[in-house]
Amino acid sequence: MEFHLKAAIDLAAAQARVRIMSPEEILDMVKNLSARLKILGLAAEQAADSGDANPRAAVRERSILCLESGKAFRVLTRRHLAKFGLTPEEYRAKWGYPPDMPLVCKALQRERRKRMKAMKLWEKRRG
């Protein structure tokens, strides 16, 4: 079953649980919601495929935007990218990121850098 149809059925069922609806109303609601969700899905796919996304603008202070799904995360994980058949290395190459760039938001990068400096792992420990 296609996503837009399943989502429309779920929404109509939730609505039918909170108010009295005739079978015709439910069917009309499913048809309308399904059509609208399908249009929204196609528009989102076209926006993602058009290449209008700016990879540099995707890395924000508190989030990083996945250019494949359009969703915002603090960290783009290997598991999330696998849903699109990509490894982090392939994702970086596809979208023009440097090979050594971490796929995390700016705030998290800063926090990690600060912790590593505080730990001073490059110095030999005495004791």
C-alpha positions as CSV (number, residue, x, y, z in Angstrom):
1,M,0.0,0.0,0.0
2,E,1.3,3.4,-0.9
3,F,2.3,5.8,1.9
4,H,-0.1,8.5,1.0
5,L,-3.1,6.1,1.0
6,K,-2.1,4.5,4.3
7,A,-1.7,7.9,5.9
8,A,-5.0,9.1,4.6
9,I,-6.7,6.0,6.0
10,D,-5.1,6.5,9.3
11,L,-6.1,10.1,9.5
12,A,-9.7,9.3,8.5
13,A,-9.9,6.5,11.1
14,A,-8.6,8.9,13.8
15,Q,-11.2,11.5,12.8
16,A,-14.0,8.8,12.8
17,R,-13.1,7.8,16.3
18,V,-13.7,11.3,17.7
19,R,-16.9,12.2,15.7
20,I,-19.8,10.4,14.0
21,M,-19.2,10.1,10.3
22,S,-21.2,8.3,7.6
23,P,-19.3,5.7,5.4
24,E,-19.6,8.2,2.5
25,E,-17.9,10.9,4.5
26,I,-15.1,8.6,5.5
27,L,-14.6,7.5,1.9
28,D,-14.6,11.2,0.7
29,M,-12.1,12.1,3.4
30,V,-9.8,9.3,2.5
31,K,-9.9,10.2,-1.3
32,N,-9.3,13.9,-0.6
33,L,-6.5,13.3,1.9
34,S,-4.9,10.7,-0.3
35,A,-4.8,13.1,-3.3
36,R,-3.4,16.0,-1.3
37,L,-0.8,13.9,0.4
38,K,0.3,12.4,-2.9
39,I,0.7,16.0,-4.4
40,L,2.7,17.1,-1.3
41,G,4.9,14.0,-1.6
42,L,5.6,14.6,-5.3
43,A,6.3,18.3,-4.6
44,A,8.8,17.3,-1.9
45,E,10.5,14.7,-4.2
46,Q,10.8,17.3,-7.0
47,A,12.3,19.8,-4.6
48,A,14.8,17.2,-3.4
49,D,15.7,16.1,-7.0
50,S,16.0,19.6,-8.4
51,G,19.4,20.1,-6.8
52,D,18.3,23.5,-5.5
53,A,19.4,22.5,-2.0
54,N,22.6,24.3,-0.9
55,P,24.9,21.9,1.0
56,R,26.6,24.7,2.9
57,A,23.3,26.1,4.1
58,A,22.2,22.6,5.2
59,V,24.7,22.7,8.1
60,R,23.1,24.9,10.7
61,E,23.9,26.0,14.2
62,R,21.6,23.4,16.0
63,S,20.8,21.0,13.1
64,I,22.0,19.6,9.9
65,L,19.5,19.1,7.1
66,C,19.6,15.8,5.3
67,L,19.6,16.7,1.6
68,E,18.1,13.2,0.7
69,S,15.1,13.2,3.0
70,G,14.8,16.9,3.8
71,K,14.6,16.2,7.6
72,A,16.7,18.0,10.2
73,F,19.0,16.1,12.6
74,R,21.8,17.0,15.1
75,V,23.8,14.1,13.5
76,L,23.4,12.4,10.2
77,T,24.0,8.8,11.1
78,R,25.2,5.9,8.9
79,R,21.9,4.2,9.6
80,H,19.8,7.1,8.3
81,L,21.9,7.4,5.2
82,A,21.6,3.7,4.6
83,K,17.9,4.2,3.9
84,F,18.9,5.9,0.7
85,G,21.6,3.4,-0.2
86,L,24.4,5.7,0.8
87,T,27.4,5.6,3.1
88,P,28.6,8.8,4.8
89,E,31.5,8.9,2.3
90,E,29.2,8.6,-0.7
91,Y,26.8,11.2,0.8
92,R,29.7,13.7,1.2
93,A,30.9,13.0,-2.4
94,K,27.4,13.4,-3.8
95,W,26.7,16.7,-2.2
96,G,30.2,18.2,-2.4
97,Y,31.3,18.1,1.2
98,P,34.9,17.6,2.1
99,P,35.8,14.0,2.8
100,D,36.8,14.7,6.4
101,M,33.8,16.8,7.3
102,P,31.7,15.5,10.2
103,L,28.0,15.3,9.4
104,V,26.9,17.1,12.6
105,C,25.5,20.5,13.5
106,K,27.9,23.4,14.3
107,A,27.0,23.5,18.0
108,L,27.8,19.8,18.4
109,Q,31.1,20.2,16.5
110,R,32.1,23.0,18.8
111,E,31.1,21.0,21.9
112,R,33.1,18.0,20.8
113,R,36.2,20.1,20.0
114,K,36.0,21.7,23.4
115,R,35.9,18.4,25.2
116,M,38.8,16.9,23.2
117,K,40.9,20.0,24.0
118,A,40.0,19.6,27.7
119,M,40.9,15.9,27.7
120,K,44.4,16.6,26.1
121,L,44.6,13.0,24.8
122,W,47.8,13.9,22.8
123,E,49.8,14.4,26.0
124,K,51.3,11.4,27.8
125,R,49.8,10.6,31.1
126,R,52.0,10.5,34.2
127,G,51.4,7.9,36.8
